[in-house]
Amino acid sequence: MITVQSISNYDKVHSTAITIGTFDGVHVGHRKILERLINNAKVLGLKSTVLTFFPHPRMVLQQDTSIQLLNTMEEKMVIMKSLELDYLIIHPFTKEFSRLSATEFVRDILVNELKVKKIIIGYDHRFGRNRNANINDLFVFGREMDFQVEEISAQEIDDVSVSSTKIRKALEEGDVRTANNYLGYRYMLTGTVVKGRGLGRKLDFPTANLSIAEEYKLIPKNGVYVVSSVIDDKTVYGMMNIGVNPTVSGTKRTIEINFFDFDQDLYGKKIQIDIMDRLRDEYKFNSLEALKVQLRKDRITSLSLIPK
């Protein structure tokens, strides 16, 4: 897969089969649509292409700073790369871009820039200035400008929407198993390891403190989780606490990972944490010793959940 930053950077050499959307989560519902795109492109001799946007349109048009997304753009790129897509085009979404008329978007962007020959799109897709054009307009444009349009049914779009809603709800409730089932992969957190308060080391459970730069990234419910990560091409397992550390009167929400049988300096390193399961809520213990006893139990439980 070739990732292209901005439509203007597409090479214009290859004709494309395109689908358009944010594809947040790239979950199993999304993947059915992407598989259809990929198969169509192969049959027609086209390049399978996803056109997506960043920032999310709601962040720009509605200035919605409360929006919570399942993937950072970097994570989305990693997931898309595991598919057989030819191109992922990430276009900067701006107010100026949103003001393109439907004709300008189709003629100048899809046809002239991206050489589209087929579009696979949802029945409810709206586009152009003020989102005033719909799929019926797209069929007309297709006849006029020589490209095919394939409609994704209401049932399929509803399945995608329901899946996204269920994934977000499950993560907010700490139900990682359900979220992972709908995603088709383990929910991931990607960030940089930073220095923490050093409490974990005092408890004989040293932790890597994960800082996530993207404020829009959805963080699961506070609690203790079993996790894995690939560090220097080796899979390591551990347990992760998301929360405020109430036993030591903490107030700031942190993400801390204790890796098992691992002693490497990770400060400043960017890592991806895959969440496997949830063990328990975050509790306030009466003493550090009581917390230490619980952490030992958490480790035993975690180890029992790790594939042998």
Backbone torsions as a table, in degrees:
resi	resn	phi	psi	omega
1	MET	NA	133.6	176.5
2	ILE	-102.9	125.2	177.2
3	THR	-95.6	128.3	-177.8
4	VAL	-118.8	122.5	177.7
5	GLN	-90.5	108.3	179.7
6	SER	87.7	134.8	-179.6
7	ILE	-56.1	-38.1	-176.3
8	SER	-63.4	-17.0	-179.4
9	ASN	-90.7	-2.1	177.2
10	TYR	-67.8	141.4	-170.2
11	ASP	-74.9	-13.4	177.1
12	LYS	64.4	11.0	-179.3
13	VAL	-82.4	-39.0	-171.7
14	HIS	-105.0	140.1	170.7
15	SER	-76.9	150.6	-169.5
16	THR	-126.4	154.8	162.3
17	ALA	-109.3	127.1	-168.5
18	ILE	-125.6	144.5	161.7
19	THR	-126.6	153.1	-172.1
20	ILE	-126.4	135.0	176.1
21	GLY	166.3	175.2	178.3
22	THR	-84.4	-29.5	176.9
23	PHE	49.8	45.2	-179.6
24	ASP	-68.5	124.9	-177.2
25	GLY	96.6	-28.7	-173.9
26	VAL	41.6	53.5	-174.2
27	HIS	-84.2	-175.2	-173.0
28	VAL	-60.8	-33.9	177.3
29	GLY	-66.3	-44.8	176.2
30	HIS	-59.6	-39.4	-173.1
31	ARG	-67.5	-29.1	175.5
32	LYS	-62.8	-41.1	178.4
33	ILE	-66.8	-43.0	-178.9
34	LEU	-67.0	-35.9	176.8
35	GLU	-64.5	-39.0	177.7
36	ARG	-63.4	-42.6	177.9
37	LEU	-59.7	-48.4	-177.5
38	ILE	-62.4	-44.0	-179.7
39	ASN	-65.3	-42.3	177.5
40	ASN	-60.1	-44.8	-178.2
41	ALA	-61.8	-41.2	179.8
42	LYS	-63.5	-44.8	-179.0
43	VAL	-63.3	-39.3	-175.4
44	LEU	-90.4	-3.2	-179.4
45	GLY	70.7	34.6	-178.9
46	LEU	-112.7	169.9	175.7
47	LYS	-95.3	121.7	179.0
48	SER	-70.3	126.0	-170.9
49	THR	-137.3	129.5	172.1
50	VAL	-103.7	126.1	174.0
51	LEU	-104.2	116.2	179.1
52	THR	-129.4	171.6	-172.6
53	PHE	-131.1	148.8	172.8
54	PHE	-150.2	134.1	1.5
55	PRO	-64.5	166.6	174.9
56	HIS	-57.5	134.6	-178.6
57	PRO	-49.2	-35.3	179.7
58	ARG	-65.2	-31.3	178.4
59	MET	-65.5	-31.8	-175.5
60	VAL	-89.8	-50.8	-173.3
61	LEU	-78.9	-35.6	-178.5
62	GLN	-106.7	-1.3	-175.7
63	GLN	47.7	45.8	-177.1
64	ASP	-84.5	96.4	-179.3
65	THR	-85.1	-6.2	-178.8
66	SER	-91.3	-3.1	-176.6
67	ILE	-60.8	135.9	179.6
68	GLN	-118.3	121.2	-177.9
69	LEU	-111.3	152.1	-178.7
70	LEU	-76.8	-28.6	-178.9
71	ASN	-126.0	144.2	161.5
72	THR	-77.9	165.8	180.0
73	MET	-63.6	-35.5	178.4
74	GLU	-63.4	-41.8	178.7
75	GLU	-65.4	-41.3	179.3
76	LYS	-60.3	-40.3	178.3
77	MET	-62.4	-41.4	179.4
78	VAL	-61.9	-44.5	-178.0
79	ILE	-68.1	-45.9	-179.9
80	MET	-60.0	-34.9	-177.4
81	LYS	-65.1	-23.7	-179.7
82	SER	-77.3	-10.2	177.9
83	LEU	-92.1	-176.7	-178.6
84	GLU	-101.2	28.3	178.4
85	LEU	-65.3	146.8	175.6
86	ASP	-86.6	-43.7	-176.2
87	TYR	-137.2	138.7	166.4
88	LEU	-118.7	115.8	-179.5
89	ILE	-106.9	118.6	-180.0
90	ILE	-106.4	109.3	-176.9
91	HIS	-103.9	134.4	177.6
92	PRO	-63.0	123.5	179.3
93	PHE	-91.0	121.5	-179.4
94	THR	-129.9	165.9	176.0
95	LYS	-62.2	-36.7	179.1
96	GLU	-62.3	-42.7	179.7
97	PHE	-64.0	-39.1	-178.1
98	SER	-65.8	-17.4	-177.7
99	ARG	-88.9	-1.6	174.9
100	LEU	-60.5	136.2	175.6
101	SER	-70.5	165.3	179.0
102	ALA	-59.2	-41.7	179.5
103	THR	-63.9	-44.1	179.6
104	GLU	-62.9	-41.4	-178.9
105	PHE	-63.6	-47.7	-177.0
106	VAL	-71.3	-50.7	-175.9
107	ARG	-68.9	-52.1	-172.1
108	ASP	-79.7	-38.3	-176.0
109	ILE	-90.7	-60.7	-173.6
110	LEU	-69.5	-46.7	-175.1
111	VAL	-82.7	-54.4	-174.1
112	ASN	-75.1	-41.3	-176.9
113	GLU	-85.2	-45.3	-171.6
114	LEU	-103.3	0.5	174.2
115	LYS	53.8	43.6	-174.8
116	VAL	-68.6	137.5	173.6
117	LYS	-121.5	-17.5	175.3
118	LYS	-149.9	137.5	175.7
119	ILE	-121.8	128.4	173.3
120	ILE	-109.6	116.9	-167.8
121	ILE	-147.1	154.4	-179.3
122	GLY	-69.0	148.7	-179.2
123	TYR	-58.3	-25.7	-175.1
124	ASP	-101.6	11.8	-177.5
125	HIS	-66.4	132.6	176.8
126	ARG	-125.7	146.8	-174.5
127	PHE	-154.1	171.6	-178.2
128	GLY	84.7	171.5	-178.0
129	ARG	-52.7	130.6	-177.9
130	ASN	60.1	17.5	178.3
131	ARG	52.8	43.1	-172.7
132	ASN	-91.2	-0.4	177.3
133	ALA	-111.6	150.2	-178.0
134	ASN	-129.2	-170.9	-174.0
135	ILE	-64.4	-30.0	177.3
136	ASN	-63.8	-38.9	175.9
137	ASP	-64.7	-36.0	-178.9
138	LEU	-66.1	-37.9	176.0
139	PHE	-60.6	-41.8	178.6
140	VAL	-63.2	-48.0	178.2
141	PHE	-57.9	-39.0	-179.4
142	GLY	-60.8	-43.1	179.0
143	ARG	-66.4	-37.5	-177.9
144	GLU	-74.2	-34.2	-171.2
145	MET	-115.0	11.6	171.0
146	ASP	66.0	55.9	167.8
147	PHE	-142.6	154.9	-179.4
148	GLN	-90.1	150.5	174.7
149	VAL	-125.4	127.4	175.3
150	GLU	-116.9	126.3	-174.7
151	GLU	-89.8	131.4	172.5
152	ILE	-86.7	127.0	-171.2
153	SER	-66.6	163.4	177.7
154	ALA	-59.8	-39.4	-179.4
155	GLN	-62.8	-44.0	-179.5
156	GLU	-66.6	-42.7	179.2
157	ILE	-64.9	-38.7	178.7
158	ASP	-65.0	-40.0	178.0
159	ASP	-60.5	-42.1	179.0
160	VAL	-63.5	-45.3	-178.6
161	SER	-64.4	-43.9	179.4
162	VAL	-62.6	-42.2	179.7
163	SER	-60.6	-46.1	-179.6
164	SER	-60.7	-44.0	179.8
165	THR	-62.8	-43.8	-178.9
166	LYS	-66.6	-37.1	178.8
167	ILE	-64.0	-48.2	-179.4
168	ARG	-61.5	-45.2	-179.2
169	LYS	-62.9	-43.3	-179.3
170	ALA	-61.7	-44.1	-179.1
171	LEU	-66.7	-39.1	178.4
172	GLU	-65.4	-25.4	178.6
173	GLU	-96.3	-1.8	-179.8
174	GLY	81.8	10.9	-178.3
175	ASP	-87.9	78.9	-175.0
176	VAL	-68.4	-35.5	-178.6
177	ARG	-59.5	-45.9	179.2
178	THR	-64.6	-44.5	179.8
179	ALA	-59.1	-47.5	-178.8
180	ASN	-63.7	-34.1	179.3
181	ASN	-64.2	-43.1	178.4
182	TYR	-73.3	-33.2	179.7
183	LEU	-72.1	-36.8	-174.2
184	GLY	85.1	7.7	176.0
185	TYR	-159.4	170.7	179.8
186	ARG	-77.7	133.3	178.8
187	TYR	-59.6	137.2	-172.7
188	MET	-119.2	150.0	171.2
189	LEU	-123.8	128.2	-178.5
190	THR	-121.0	127.2	-179.4
191	GLY	-164.4	-174.8	-178.8
192	THR	-106.0	137.9	178.8
193	VAL	-77.1	125.5	-179.0
194	VAL	-124.0	165.5	178.3
195	LYS	-71.3	137.9	176.4
196	GLY	-110.7	-153.6	-177.5
197	ARG	-85.4	-9.4	178.7
198	GLY	79.3	11.1	-178.2
199	LEU	-65.3	-41.2	-177.5
200	GLY	-57.2	-40.7	-179.4
201	ARG	-64.9	-37.9	178.6
202	LYS	-64.5	-27.0	-179.5
203	LEU	-92.3	5.7	-176.2
204	ASP	68.7	21.1	175.5
205	PHE	-130.9	70.8	-177.5
206	PRO	-60.3	141.9	-176.2
207	THR	-124.7	152.4	168.9
208	ALA	-96.1	122.5	-178.3
209	ASN	-92.7	119.1	-173.9
210	LEU	-95.6	125.1	175.7
211	SER	-108.0	121.7	179.9
212	ILE	-103.9	118.6	-174.0
213	ALA	-70.5	-33.2	-173.8
214	GLU	-81.8	108.5	-176.7
215	GLU	-66.6	-21.1	-177.7
216	TYR	-80.9	-9.6	-177.5
217	LYS	-67.8	128.6	-179.7
218	LEU	-74.1	121.6	177.3
219	ILE	-100.5	130.0	-178.9
220	PRO	-61.6	169.4	178.9
221	LYS	-54.1	144.2	176.2
222	ASN	-53.0	143.1	178.2
223	GLY	154.5	-171.7	-178.1
224	VAL	-109.8	132.0	-174.0
225	TYR	-129.0	153.6	170.5
226	VAL	-91.8	133.2	-174.0
227	VAL	-137.6	166.8	171.8
228	SER	-138.1	161.7	177.7
229	SER	-154.5	151.3	174.0
230	VAL	-104.3	114.0	-178.8
231	ILE	-122.2	121.1	-176.5
232	ASP	52.3	46.1	176.0
233	ASP	68.2	12.8	178.5
234	LYS	-120.1	133.4	177.8
235	THR	-79.7	125.0	176.4
236	VAL	-122.0	149.8	-178.4
237	TYR	-116.1	162.5	179.1
238	GLY	-174.3	-170.7	175.0
239	MET	-125.8	146.5	-173.4
240	MET	-125.9	137.4	173.7
241	ASN	-110.8	126.8	171.1
242	ILE	-110.0	121.7	-179.6
243	GLY	161.2	-162.9	-171.9
244	VAL	-110.8	5.5	-178.7
245	ASN	54.9	62.0	-174.7
246	PRO	-64.0	-24.9	-178.6
247	THR	-62.5	-30.0	179.6
248	VAL	-110.4	26.4	176.1
249	SER	58.7	36.9	177.2
250	GLY	-72.0	154.5	179.2
251	THR	-127.5	-22.4	-176.9
252	LYS	-93.7	132.3	179.6
253	ARG	-71.2	129.2	-179.6
254	THR	-130.8	164.2	175.5
255	ILE	-124.3	113.5	-174.8
256	GLU	-126.6	131.8	-177.6
257	ILE	-118.7	127.1	172.3
258	ASN	-102.4	108.6	179.5
259	PHE	-84.3	139.4	-178.8
260	PHE	-82.8	136.9	175.6
261	ASP	49.3	49.1	-176.3
262	PHE	-145.6	126.0	-179.3
263	ASP	-139.6	80.1	-178.5
264	GLN	-134.5	141.6	178.9
265	ASP	-73.4	114.4	-177.2
266	LEU	-107.8	2.1	-176.9
267	TYR	-55.0	128.7	178.6
268	GLY	84.6	-4.1	-177.2
269	LYS	-89.7	140.0	176.4
270	LYS	-90.0	126.6	-178.0
271	ILE	-133.8	156.7	175.5
272	GLN	-111.0	127.8	178.9
273	ILE	-106.5	123.1	176.3
274	ASP	-100.2	125.3	-175.4
275	ILE	-90.9	121.0	-175.1
276	MET	-93.1	-44.7	-174.7
277	ASP	-161.7	168.7	178.7
278	ARG	-115.1	134.9	-178.7
279	LEU	-93.7	-49.1	-172.7
280	ARG	-167.2	173.5	172.5
281	ASP	-74.9	165.9	172.7
282	GLU	-84.2	128.5	-177.8
283	TYR	-115.9	158.7	169.3
284	LYS	-97.8	115.0	-179.2
285	PHE	-92.1	157.2	-176.3
286	ASN	-71.3	-21.5	-178.8
287	SER	-155.9	164.4	176.5
288	LEU	-65.1	-32.7	179.2
289	GLU	-64.6	-41.7	178.1
290	ALA	-63.4	-38.9	176.9
291	LEU	-63.1	-41.9	-179.2
292	LYS	-62.4	-41.8	178.3
293	VAL	-60.8	-43.5	-179.7
294	GLN	-65.9	-38.9	179.0
295	LEU	-62.4	-36.6	176.5
296	ARG	-62.6	-42.2	178.3
297	LYS	-64.5	-41.2	179.5
298	ASP	-61.2	-39.6	179.8
299	ARG	-63.1	-45.1	179.8
300	ILE	-61.0	-45.0	179.1
301	THR	-63.4	-42.8	179.6
302	SER	-59.8	-46.3	-178.4
303	LEU	-61.9	-32.3	179.5
304	SER	-71.4	-19.7	-178.3
305	LEU	-95.8	-7.6	-179.0
306	ILE	-82.6	132.3	-179.8
307	PRO	-61.7	136.5	-178.1
308	LYS	-81.8	NA	NA
